Amino acid sequence: MTIANRLNKKYLNKKYKNLLIEGINGSGKTTFLRKIYIPFIINNFL
């Protein structure tokens, strides 16, 4: 993994954490799952 990728991942994780919090507090669970959680899983684990 290159340094750029690592930095990118860190940024994404921070971005997603905020989105996760917003998703849980705000919109319905389905939109939250479809828009945030699934892309998060794809980006980090596939």
C-alpha positions as CSV (number, residue, x, y, z in Angstrom):
1,M,0.0,0.0,0.0
2,T,1.4,3.4,-1.0
3,I,1.6,6.4,1.2
4,A,-1.1,8.1,-0.9
5,N,-3.4,5.2,-0.5
6,R,-2.9,5.1,3.2
7,L,-3.6,8.9,3.6
8,N,-6.6,8.5,1.4
9,K,-7.9,5.6,3.6
10,K,-7.4,7.8,6.7
11,Y,-9.4,10.6,5.1
12,L,-12.1,8.3,4.0
13,N,-12.4,6.7,7.4
14,K,-12.8,10.2,9.0
15,K,-15.4,11.1,6.4
16,Y,-17.3,7.9,6.9
17,K,-17.3,8.2,10.7
18,N,-19.0,11.6,10.3
19,L,-21.4,10.1,7.8
20,L,-22.1,7.1,10.1
21,I,-23.0,9.5,13.0
22,E,-25.2,11.6,10.7
23,G,-26.8,8.5,9.2
24,I,-27.6,7.1,12.6
25,N,-28.9,10.4,14.1
26,G,-30.7,11.6,10.9
27,S,-32.2,9.6,8.1
28,G,-33.8,6.2,8.1
29,K,-31.8,3.1,8.4
30,T,-32.3,1.8,4.9
31,T,-30.9,5.0,3.2
32,F,-28.1,5.0,5.7
33,L,-27.2,1.4,4.9
34,R,-27.4,1.8,1.2
35,K,-25.6,5.1,0.9
36,I,-22.9,4.8,3.6
37,Y,-22.5,1.4,5.1
38,I,-22.3,-0.8,2.0
39,P,-19.8,1.5,0.2
40,F,-17.8,1.7,3.4
41,I,-17.5,-2.1,3.5
42,I,-16.7,-2.3,-0.2
43,N,-13.9,0.3,0.1
44,N,-12.4,-1.1,3.2
45,F,-12.7,-4.9,2.9
46,L,-13.0,-5.9,-0.8
